[in-house]
Amino acid sequence: DAKTTQPPSMDCAEGRAANLPCNHSTISGNEYVYWYRQIHSQGPQYIIHGLKNNETNEMASLIITEDRKSSTLILPHATLRDTAVYYCIVRVGRSSGSARQLTFGSGTQLTVLP
Amino acid sequence: GAVVSQHPSWVICKSGTSVKIECRSLDFQATTMFWYRQFPKQSLMLMATSNEGSKATYEQGVEKDKFLINHASLTLSTLTVTSAHPEDSSFYICSARQGNYGYTFGSGTRLTVV
């Protein structure tokens, strides 16, 4: 799975958009970009994933650059409850055989400030 | 959506005793489940991959005789920490995959060995 690079921490004002970047310059053509978040002392929560098109759901938007070497997770109106560690993970979407695990990097600690 | 139930959410045990953690997929069948461990201020580290009806696959450095994994049904995997020591105190998290893309995580178990 391709390696990802994220800033260790970011702050965002409540009500403003939070833009979390992720670099994945070695991504392969069949690898998806996944975003998860982990609120303190809880299990990770799925946010969104994409291959090359931008994606949007009720939680966030995912913007993937045309060369797919980086992406940005956007939380349009951050709330205090969005304070968490956000993980960007790159891996193949359909495994060739048995299920493969998600490998977590160090992520970005997002702190939403009142 | 897919739900993974993990129990207990926290446990305190005496050094030398064993502790069992359960991970259940509530509304789907999971042939493969994953067990992670997370130390304070660190990311999730994969311990082992649990396969229904067969032996678990352990990551390098994880003692299989100390961390016993049983995946006897398509909805239940258990992790038993045997002869627990204070250094085993950690946050243990299970995960199951639904379909080809979705990974759902349990809420985690905080183990404290005294």
HADDOCK unambig.tbl for C-alpha pairs under 7 A between the chains (distance, minus, plus):
assign (segid A and resid 42 and name CA) (segid B and resid 107 and name CA) 5.08 0.50 0.50
assign (segid A and resid 42 and name CA) (segid B and resid 108 and name CA) 5.98 0.50 0.50
assign (segid A and resid 43 and name CA) (segid B and resid 93 and name CA) 6.42 0.50 0.50
assign (segid A and resid 43 and name CA) (segid B and resid 105 and name CA) 5.64 0.50 0.50
assign (segid A and resid 43 and name CA) (segid B and resid 106 and name CA) 5.57 0.50 0.50
assign (segid A and resid 43 and name CA) (segid B and resid 107 and name CA) 4.39 0.50 0.50
assign (segid A and resid 43 and name CA) (segid B and resid 108 and name CA) 5.44 0.50 0.50
assign (segid A and resid 44 and name CA) (segid B and resid 105 and name CA) 5.98 0.50 0.50
assign (segid A and resid 45 and name CA) (segid B and resid 105 and name CA) 6.91 0.50 0.50
assign (segid A and resid 93 and name CA) (segid B and resid 100 and name CA) 6.66 0.50 0.50
assign (segid A and resid 93 and name CA) (segid B and resid 101 and name CA) 5.70 0.50 0.50
assign (segid A and resid 94 and name CA) (segid B and resid 100 and name CA) 5.42 0.50 0.50
assign (segid A and resid 94 and name CA) (segid B and resid 101 and name CA) 6.76 0.50 0.50
assign (segid A and resid 99 and name CA) (segid B and resid 32 and name CA) 6.44 0.50 0.50
assign (segid A and resid 101 and name CA) (segid B and resid 34 and name CA) 6.79 0.50 0.50
assign (segid A and resid 104 and name CA) (segid B and resid 43 and name CA) 6.52 0.50 0.50
assign (segid A and resid 104 and name CA) (segid B and resid 44 and name CA) 6.05 0.50 0.50
assign (segid A and resid 105 and name CA) (segid B and resid 43 and name CA) 6.48 0.50 0.50
assign (segid A and resid 106 and name CA) (segid B and resid 43 and name CA) 5.44 0.50 0.50
